[in-house]
């Protein structure tokens, strides 16, 4: 079976950094696209970023400022990362990783077949 374990969340001050990790088991990582999603309190789930772990192509959601959040993968460790810098209170959310239905990225939640339980990120002023 496919399982995803997200970790690395925590509480930081505005301007701080965190690196989230998503360890995936049950699939060969480089055969799939992996996405990071987040849901802030009282809001709908939104796509943060997605990576094609086979060729390294990346996509960032429209609300993400270029360069502040960066997705990467370590295929040997079957792990996808989200490096977050210059964090702001509006980044506060539960962050989820998910495996897409294939190697192509998707901006729609139903384009992802497997989901982790998420990790909490809290950014205070």
Secondary structure, 3 states (H helix, E strand, C coil): CCEEEEECCEEEECCCCEEEEEEEECCCHHHCEEEEEEECCCCCCEEEEEEECCCCCEEECCCCCCCCEEEEEEHHHCEEEEEECCCCHHHCEEEEEEEECCCCCCCCHHHEEEECCCEEEEEEC
